[in-house]
Amino acid sequence: MSGHHDLGRRGEALAARYLQSRGWAILARNFRWGRREIDLVARRRGLVAFIEVKTRAGSGFGHPLEAITRAKRAEIAFVARSWVARHGRPGDRYRFDAIAIHWAEGEPPVIEHIPDAWRL
């Protein structure tokens, strides 16, 4: 596994623990539909969040959330519809969240959770 993939997986695991510590249940990690994927699907009460996690070790590529492009949001929406068709419950509410993790070497990670980060 290359370094950036390893950092991304560590960031997703950290994001899952962060959400769980705030009362979210993780329903799926890396939920795939074809070649497309949602990093995390989480539930708290009747709200299901489809969460894209972006982790960066530095600022050389800009803010982590800048990587969630219009095309990426469309892919996540496509996979989210598939998840809802298979696992959705009557009365559930849905939203798209983003988690940015700034994780510089030798520093503690900084987690930024953006609820309802975009809408369709």
Sequence and secondary structure as in RCSB ss.txt:
>XXXX:A:sequence
MSGHHDLGRRGEALAARYLQSRGWAILARNFRWGRREIDLVARRRGLVAFIEVKTRAGSGFGHPLEAITRAKRAE
IAFVARSWVARHGRPGDRYRFDAIAIHWAEGEPPVIEHIPDAWRL
>XXXX:A:secstr
  HHHHHHHHHHHHHHHHHHTTT EEEEEEEEETTEEEEEEEEETTEEEEEEEEEESSSTT  GGGG  HHHHHH
HHHHHHHHHHHH  TT EEEEEEEEEE  TTS  EEEEEEEEE  
